Amino acid sequence: MPDGKRVYLFSEGDKDQKDLLGGKGANLAEMTNLGLPVPPGFIITTAACNDYNERGKRMPPGLMEEVRKALRHVETATGKRFGDRRNPLLVSVRSGAKFSMPGMMDTVLNLGLNDDTLAGLIALTQNERFGYDAYRRFIMMFGDIVLASVATRPSGAPLSLDRSRFEAMMEQMKEKRGVRQDTDLTADDLKALVDKYKALVEKEWGKPFPSDPMKQLEMAIMAVFNSWMGKRAVDYRNYERIPPTLGTAVNVQTMVFGNMGSDSGTGVAFTRDPSTGEDQLYAEYLVNAQGEDVVAGVRTPMKLEEWHKADPANYDRFMAIARRIENHYRDLMDIEFTVERGKLWILQCRVGKRTARAAVKIAVDMVAEGHISREEAIMRVPAASIDQLLLPRFDTKAKEEAVKDGRLLARGLNASPGAATGIAVFDADRAEELGKSGKHVVLVRPETTPDDVHGMLASKGILTARGGATSHAAVVARGLGLPCVAGCESIRVNEAKRVFGVDGKVIKENDAISIDGTSGEVFAGDIKTIDPDLRKEPELKTLLGWADEIRR
């Protein structure tokens, strides 16, 4: 690498530079060089992050000048200008370590918005509602992620700008208007929310919301660097044994918008089923939404078949791109994408998290398809995955008896397979406390966020009322080998009272529940488990047979 180079355009890197550019940045560079429709951008290296932390969380001298230089290349590529009131360039700022850590570090969308660039965005798109929706999202994310990380009150005390405070204002507005979805609010409603969000920031910080786009960008970069040492990232790194010395890269990328109306949307896809390993695209899509909506699980997305009916042209384009990406990487890939006014964009790809059963099946299938060798297949399946396949599952007869007894509470999405029985717990801190004391816990949440990861790590299973099979809860659960039932919309979770209700029945904290992540079923009480039947695991027998042959 050129001596001291700390900022790389996407066109300057490749997939083999994960140590320097992080996994996300290296893959963005690779896809750019493959000619895929990737919004232009650049990567600040992991070395810059480590330098920042070694300097006591101070920006390395000259780094922002390198950022400005890269930004000028992006302006040329897009025909837009950062901070320009007539044709504004907006960017996302995302973390990206060498190893995938889904949701453990920070992301900011729509950066570069202020009152002037908002007016330009509305004039360009002729869509006032879209403009205010983008602005209110930006203020919320910047307050919750950036200001909470790098700013303090005049007294020096930390700011209280948790996302929940902004979301409470959103819920109040929806209740006032008598609507259920964010998308039902009008431009005037969102404009009023922008004013409320700004007022909250100024009350907490003692200063107006920052309007200088370059200052916004510098603060966001610092926040992403800081998130490498945040609690959830440290907890996840410790669990996965990821060295703290690696650092995170920062990816700055041109924004494309899925929230511009019915011809726009955002989605997450896996090139194969990450639960079973079946060779079929596994995707979810939300119309008129940004990526955070899918991953956070705040709305339950449409299935692949529904997207195919709604937008067959982009569905076909995406299917071809997904297959090309999988063939290039020779592995199950997790892809995030956006459709902006009918145009498909690929935002990122990474090797996908998968269950133990899926890991074995994909490895064996890819040998049969000629993608990898038997030796590679064996190396792709950790010993811990084999152990997971040998864990007990619910006894079918016991489940049938539970149904007869009226103990089947609900059905959700079978987001991560396996059987889990434990006491219902409604917050991550309590789950961590009880889990570490030896109690079997099932974490129950409306939807999980990255801040819940410490509780997820201590739980035996996860149940969420909202979110799809590509939501944060589902992706993390599969990576951790935890059973998960997501998007169980018939349950009503009351966090304050620590209960959930369904069809007149109430489950309180410390009540026993059982979840079947394979079928998506939720039961009251305990369900008997039995040992697995290895005769039903032909791929595992094949893989173990190869291992025996190679060992000889």
PyMOL commands that set and color helices and strands:
alter all, ss='L'
color gray80, all
select helices_A, chain A and resi 10-12+18-33+46-54+63-78+115-125+128-150+163-177+182-184+187-205+213-227+231-240+244-246+291-296+304-310+312-329+356-368+374-379+383-389+396-404+428-436+450-457+472-480+534-536+538-551
alter helices_A, ss='H'
color red, helices_A
select strands_A, chain A and resi 7-9+41-44+81-82+88-89+91-97+107-111+248-254+265-270+282-287+302-303+333-340+343-351+393-394+408-411+413-416+419-425+441-445+461-464+484-486+492-494+499-502+505-508+512-516+521-524+529-530
alter strands_A, ss='S'
color yellow, strands_A
deselect
rebuild
show_as cartoon
